[in-house]
Amino acid sequence: MKRYRPHILVVTAIAIVLSTGWHGALRSALTDLRFAWQSREASGDIVVVAIDAPSIDRIGVWPWPRRLHAELLGRLESAGVRDVAFDVDFSTPSDVASDAAFVKALQDAGGSTILPSFKQPAPNGGGLHINRPLKQFSDQSWAALVNVAIEPDGLVRRYPLGDKLDGKFLPSMAAVLAGKAVQGAPFLIDYSIRSASIPRVSYFDVLRGDPATLARLRDKKVIIGATALELGDRFSVPNGVVASGPVLQAMAAESILQGRTLHWTSDVGMALGIAALSLLMMVSWRRIAPGARVVILVTSAIVVELVAVIVQTKWPLVIDTSLFHIAVIAYLTAIALDEIDFRSLLGRIAESRFHRIAMSLGDGLVCTDESHMITVWNPGASAIFGYTPAEMIGRPFEALSASATDGRAKPFSMRDAARQALLVPGGAVVVEFEGRRKNGETFPVEASFSGWQGTEGFQYGAILRDISVRKREAARVKYLAEYDTLTGLANRNTLYAGLVGLIAGAELKSREIALLVLGLDGFQQINDMLGHAAGDLVLQAVAERLRTTVGDKVIVARLSGDEFAVAFDCTEVDVPVGRFADLITRAFELPVVAGTRQHRVKISIGVAVYPDGGTSAEDLLSNGHLALCRAKATRRGSHVIFESAIRQELENRLTLENELAQAADRSEFELFYQPQVRLVDGALMGAEALIRWRHPLRGYVSPGEFMPVVNTSALSERIANWVMKTACRQARAWELAGHNVRVAINLSPSQLHSGDLADAVSELLKATGLSPALLELEVTEDILLLDEERVLDMFKRIQQLGVRVVFDDFGTGYASLSYLKKFPLDGLKIDRSFVTDLLADSDDAAIVGSTIGLSKQLGLSVIAEGIENRATADFLVSMGCEEGQGYFFGRPMPVDAFERQFLAAPATLETA
């Protein structure tokens, strides 16, 4: 099979050339080259009268009047020309006089004039349209075809002797001029005839009757046509020449006149030539040296081409040698492939390219031979290890490993790495080892090993990277993922993972796991007063105090903000969990030092113990937080151990919050009103608006059950605003009915948080039309504590509206007397806790009496709450108390009941 390989290559090459169409392009290119190698002069019998740029400059813009063509025809006849051919379109009429003049000139010429016909695409995109001279012109002239065929490469090579138009044969213009108006196959124009040798004269020179010009035209055949660039009648012909339409017609006519109508020879001759060449190569392939075969092939190609040139020069024949040359090139390629060791060549090229790439790599690249001795050492390796190529080439690869000189690092074996590189798919394996620099420093190295068959045997390569920075960054990322950056304690993720591990161990050995969630009491005040930087110092000091207190057998973590956690196996500590929590709280009885300051920090602790306090890490964390919340609410500075009742209470609260939200949406809330009377005569003075909840299933729900939840939930502001709007509307309705009933409304802290209460009250008064004097706002101490300056300004503006402001639950707070002095108040309400046992408790009597006296001195009205009998009411009157409310006068009641009892007739209350 190998002996036929060259001949198979030749057949394949020829088949490819023939199937792709390259054969025609190569044949045309060789023919064009032969035209360039030859040179012939035109006969001079054909003269082109050129419609050139000078003629257009002198006569005017094209197209010209046909009377000029008539005058030109007359000049040519007087000059004695034999035939005249116009390469100008005469298919459309112009002005009548010019057309008549041209007809007269044609008649005078006696039928020796040739006018063009041509095919062109129809304007509407249909088939071909035939342009013919007008009948009045064609009756006095010969018709000739001027179309030429443009080949795929855009050049004109062949010329037709004529074509059938409407079923009749019409000869071409060149054939008519040359006197060969016969049917036949198109021929190749002989472009060895130089187009520059065809005589040309200017249209204008002939028209003006220049004697010298006319003398040149005697006994000549003339073609009149456009040669000016702006008229566009131009064609590309072989060897980079561009010829105008009339010159191309003249070239075709010259080819006919000189007997140079070229035609291709039969393909049989070329096939015989290729067969002879193949036979010669078969006989000589192994018998003659490759160099001799190359000489034979090149000589054959030259001889064949010379024969083709000579034949084309002497006779109108063109020999197609394209496939012969393709066969020669294919045989030369076969010789090259047969003689050159391409594998070795490609290997050397690849190694050279590899070496250039290796020297430019930023990473270290080291290559070794089969014995693992270093053969390539690039600048990247020098930068990493500090050795020059001269110091390392020829040394074993293991010299780079720290294990080569000491036993601290894991021993590295180049042989093992090479074996792995051969076994891994893709031929590469990544390993890490401890490297040693020239200065003795050790560092982690990542090496990617691979192996390949080189020109000098099997070789290995390793791309080396110093991964010291990567290792440090990885350690840093791991630390950030597991530890709190501020305190250095474990973070929530690490605590969670530790809890999971402790619980897994406890499940096997039936042990208890404790989680203590710690919260700093009042830490927000430190941040607010001293700033977050001081707060961070406190957190660091707390973390250090915790770490030293609990020891190293437990997990200490910072959860978030001012919350910490301690987790441990209960068998690892010597005291019960409760006592361990007490140890932590006592540890913070001493102040912690944060910078230059000392801070007394109290710790509240929530405790959850596995398994009673939760069976998973999530449960312990959740329940520990619940216990912490209970500790902060009930036992600040101490600890609370989680029990199921805590979660049940929370769930009940969440359920209640959800029901309250639905109640607000369903309008289940109502306002009850409790009368406030003048104690001297029992006259109705006002009513306190009190919210009630009519549950669809439970009926009326006690305010003591749901109001604490409302006041600490997101519903607080919404419900408080509803109470105020509803009470004001009701008071306005009573006012319009002629009852000036003052309505007292309890304010909620949320109403002062959300916006400007004074503006809200003002807008509400405007919206309802209620007289300000009939509105009374009751405030408690917790409201006044919110923001004294802001609240003070707000209540002053409310008082300026004419609305009364009353201090509710007076006597139950810590600084009530100071509030009487600071805030703009109109009155105060004595808390029921002092009124209920007023008759039996002398201390209560002393407090109530002092309060009433102080109020009178300050100009404040006094309302006593919780009056349940006549004796208490009379005693309060004797003390000087003006108003009161309680069950003795009336319980809180719906609007309709209140109206029936107190507003149906003048009310003077003797009994409840």
GUSEDREN-570377 format. One record per residue (C-alpha): residue in one letter; x, z, y. Coordinates in steps of 0.5 Angstrom, whole numbers, plus 500, padded with zeros to 3 digits. Example, Ala and Ser with C-alpha at 12.3 -4.5 7.8 and 13.67 -1.06 7.14 Angstrom:
// GUSEDREN-570377
a525516491 s527514498 
// end
This chain:
// GUSEDREN-570377
m500500500 k506502505 r508494504 y502492507 r501497513 p504492518 h500486516 i493491516 l495493523 v496486525 v489484522 t486491525 a489489532 i486482532 a479485530 i479490535 v481484541 l476480538 s470485538 t471488545 g472481548 w479482551 h481476547 g477472553 a481476558 l488475555 r487468554 s484466561 a490471564 l495467560 t492460562 d493462570 l500464569 r501457566 f498455573 a503459577 w509456573 q507449575 s506446581 r502439583 e501435589 a494433591 s493425591 g491425598 d485421596 i480427598 v480429605 v476435607 v473435614 a473442615 i467446619 d473451621 a473456626 p476452632 s470447631 i465453631 d468456638 r468449641 i461446639 g457453638 v454458633 w452455626 p448452624 w449445629 p444440630 r443434625 r445429631 l452432630 h452430623 a449423625 e455422630 l460425625 l457420620 g458414625 r465416627 l467416619 e464410618 s468407624 a474410621 g473406615 v472412610 r470410603 d465415601 v462421605 a460428601 f456433605 d457440602 v451443607 d444444606 f439439608 s433442604 t429444610 p427440617 s430442624 d428438630 v425431629 a429428634 s436430630 d433429623 a431422625 a438421628 f441423621 v436418617 k439413622 a446415621 l445415613 q442408613 d447405617 a452408612 g449404607 g448409601 s455411601 t453418603 i453424598 l448430599 p448436595 s443439591 f444446588 k440452584 q439459587 p435465585 a428465588 p426469594 n421473590 g425475584 g423470580 g427464576 l431459579 h429455585 i432448586 n434446593 r434439594 p435434601 l429432604 k426426602 q427422608 f435424607 s435423599 d432416600 q438414604 s443418600 w446420593 a444427590 a450431587 l450438584 v455443588 n453449583 v460452580 a460458574 i463464576 e466468570 p466475568 d472477572 g469474578 l474468578 v471460578 r475456572 r471451570 y467446573 p461442570 l460434570 g453435572 d446439570 k439437568 l434439574 d427438572 g429434566 k433429569 f441429569 l444430576 p452429576 s456434580 m459432587 a466432584 a464427579 v461423584 l466422588 a471421583 g467416580 k465419573 a458421574 v457422566 q454427562 g459432559 a462439557 p465443563 f472442564 l477447567 i480445574 d487444574 y489450579 s497447578 i494443583 r496446590 s490447594 a494447600 s496440599 i489437600 p489434606 r484437612 v482435618 s477439623 y470437624 f471437632 d477433632 v473427628 l467428632 r471427639 g474421636 d481423636 p485417634 a490420629 t485424626 l481418624 a487414622 r488419617 l481418614 r482410613 d480409605 k479416604 k473420600 v471425605 i468432603 i465435609 g463443609 a465450611 t471453611 a471458617 l471465614 e464467618 l460462614 g462466607 d462459603 r468462599 f470463592 s476467588 v480462584 p486464579 n493467581 g489471587 v487465591 v481464595 a478457596 s472455600 g467451597 p469444600 v476445598 l474448591 q470441590 a476437592 m480441587 a475439582 a475432584 e483431584 s483434577 i478428575 l482423579 q489425576 g486426569 r487433569 t480435566 l483441562 h480443555 w482448550 t485446544 s482448537 d482455534 v485452528 g492451531 m492458533 a490461526 l495457523 g500459527 i498467526 a498465518 a505462519 l508468523 s504473518 l507469512 l514470515 m514477516 m511478509 v518475506 s522478511 w520485512 r524489507 r530483507 i532483514 a534488519 p529491524 g533488529 a533481527 r525482525 v524483533 v529477535 i525473530 l518475533 v520475541 t523468539 s517466536 a512468542 i517465547 v517458543 v510458542 e508460550 l514454552 v510449547 a503451550 v506450557 i509443556 v503441553 q499443559 t504440563 k503433560 w496433557 p490436559 l490441554 v490448554 i493452548 d490459546 t496463544 s493470546 l491472539 f498470537 h501474542 i497480540 a500479533 v507479535 i505485539 a502489533 y508487529 l513490534 t509496534 a509496526 i517496526 a517501532 l513506527 d517504521 e523506524 i522511529 d522518526 f516520530 r515527527 s522529529 l521526536 l515529538 g518536535 r524535540 i519533546 a514539544 e520544544 s523541550 r516542554 f515549550 h522551553 r520549560 i514553560 a517559557 m522559562 s516559567 l512565564 g511571568 d510575561 g516576557 l517571551 v522572546 c523567540 t527568533 d529564528 e527565520 s532571520 h529574526 m535573531 i533572538 t534564540 v530564546 w530570552 n526568558 p526571565 g520575564 a523578558 s529580563 a525583568 i521587563 f527590559 g533589564 y537585559 t540578561 p539572556 a547572554 e546579552 m540578547 i541571544 g543572537 r541580537 p536582532 f529583535 e529590533 a534592538 l528592543 s524597539 a526605541 s526606534 a532602533 t536608536 d532614535 g526617531 r521619536 a517613536 k513610530 p518605526 f517598528 s519592523 m519585525 r519583518 d512586518 a509583524 a512576522 r508577515 q502579519 a502573524 l503568518 l496572514 v492572520 p487566522 g490562528 g497565526 a497570531 v497578531 v498583537 v502589535 e504595540 f511599539 e515603543 g520599547 r527601550 r529598557 k537597558 n537603562 g534607556 e527608559 t522608553 f515604555 p509602551 v510594549 e504589547 a507584543 s503577540 f507574535 s506567532 g510563527 w511555526 q515550523 g520548528 t526542527 e531547525 g527551520 f521556521 q521560528 y517566530 g515567538 a512574541 i509574548 l511581551 r508585556 d509592559 i503596558 s505602562 v500601567 r495599563 k496605559 r496610565 e489606568 a486607561 a488614561 r485615568 v479611566 k478616560 y479622564 l474620569 a469618564 e470625561 y472630567 d469632573 t474629579 l473635584 t474641579 g477638573 l472641568 a468637563 n463633566 r456632563 n457627558 t463631555 l459637555 y453633551 a458630546 g461637545 l454640544 v452635539 g459637535 l457644536 i450643533 a452639527 g457644525 a452649526 e447646522 l452646516 k453653517 s447656520 r450659526 e447659533 i450655539 a449658546 l448654552 l449657559 v446653565 l449656571 g447655579 l450658585 d445661589 g445659597 f450654596 q446649600 q447654606 i455654605 n455646606 d450646612 m454651616 l461650614 g461643611 h462639605 a469640605 a468647605 g463647600 d468643595 l473648596 v468653594 l466649588 q473649586 a474656586 v468658582 a470653577 e477657576 r473663576 l469661570 r475658567 t479664567 t472669565 v470665559 g477663556 d479657552 k474658546 v468655550 i466648553 v466649561 a463643565 r460641572 l453638571 s452636578 g452639585 d452647584 e450647577 f455649571 a455650564 v458654559 a457652551 f460655545 d459657538 c456664538 t461666532 e467665537 v465670542 d465678541 v459679545 p451677544 v449672549 g446676554 r452680555 f456674555 a452672561 d452678564 l460678564 i459672568 t455674573 r459681574 a465676575 f462673581 e461680584 l468680587 p468674593 v472668591 v477665596 a476658598 g482656603 t482661608 r475664607 q472669602 h465667600 r460672596 v457667591 k451669586 i450666580 s443665576 i444663569 g439660564 v440661557 a438656551 v440658544 y440653538 p436653534 d430657538 g432654544 g432647542 t435643536 s438638540 a443637545 e438634550 d433640548 l438645550 l440642556 s433641558 n431648556 g437651559 h435648566 l428651565 a431658564 l435657570 c429655575 r426661572 a432665574 k432663581 a425664582 t424671579 r431674577 r436671582 g443673580 s442675573 h440671567 v434668563 i433666556 f429661555 e423662551 s417657549 a412660554 i417658560 r416651558 q408652557 e408654564 l411648566 e407644562 n401647565 r403646572 l404639571 t398638568 l395642573 e398637578 n396631575 e389634575 l389636582 a392629584 q385626580 a381631584 a383628591 d382621588 r375623586 s373627592 e372634588 f375638593 e370642598 l370647604 f367653603 y366658610 q366665611 p363668617 q367672622 v363677626 r364681632 l364688629 v360691635 d353688634 g355683628 a354677632 l357671629 m363669632 g366663627 a368661620 e374661616 a374654612 l377655605 i378650600 r374650593 w375645587 r369643583 h372641576 p368636573 l369641566 r371648568 g366648574 y369652580 v377653579 s379659583 p384658589 g389663586 e390658580 f391652584 m393653591 p400656589 v401649586 v398645591 n403648596 t409647593 s407640590 a407633594 l399633594 s400639600 e400635606 r395630603 i390636602 a392640608 n390634612 w383633609 v382640610 m383640617 k379633618 t373636614 a373642618 c373639625 r368634623 q363640620 a365644627 r363638631 a357637627 w355644628 e357644636 l352638637 a347642633 g348647639 h352652635 n358654638 v362656631 r369657632 v372654625 a379657623 i384653619 n390655615 l396651616 s400649610 p408648611 s408641609 q404639616 l410641620 h415638615 s412631616 g411630623 d408632630 l403637628 a401637636 d400630636 a396630630 v391636632 s390632639 e388625635 l384629631 l380632637 k379626640 a377622634 t372628632 g370630639 l370637638 s371642643 p379645643 a376652644 l372651637 l378650633 e383656631 l389655627 e392660622 v399661621 t403665616 e410668617 d413662612 i411657617 l414660623 l421661619 l422653618 d425651625 e424656630 e425652636 r421646633 v415650631 l415654638 d415647642 m409645637 f405651638 k406651645 r403644646 i397646641 q396652646 q396647652 l390643648 g386649648 v386651641 r387658639 v393660634 v392666630 f398670626 d395670619 d397676614 f400680619 g404686617 t406683610 g412680612 y419682615 a419680622 s412680624 l413684631 s419679633 y414673632 l409677636 k414676642 k417669641 f411665639 p405663643 l399667639 d392668641 g391673636 l392676629 k389678623 i390684619 d392683612 r386686607 s392690604 f391695610 v384695611 t381696603 d384703603 l383704610 l378710610 a382714604 d389712606 s392715612 d398711612 d394705612 a390708618 a396709622 i399702621 v392699623 g391703629 s398702631 t397694630 i390694634 g394698640 l400693640 s395687640 k391690646 q397691650 l400684648 g393681650 l392678643 s385679639 v385682633 i381680626 a381685620 e380682613 g377685607 i371689610 e367691604 n362696607 r359699613 a364705614 t370701614 a367696619 d365702624 f372706623 l375699625 v370699631 s372706633 m379704633 g378698638 c378692633 e373687636 e372682630 g372682622 q371678616 g370680609 y364681603 f360686607 f359680612 g359674607 r363671602 p365664602 m360659601 p358652602 v356649608 d348649607 a348656604 f352658611 e347654615 r341657612 q344664612 f347664619 l345658623 a337658622 a336664626 p340668631 a344672626 t346680627 l349682621 e347689618 t349688611 a352683606 
// end
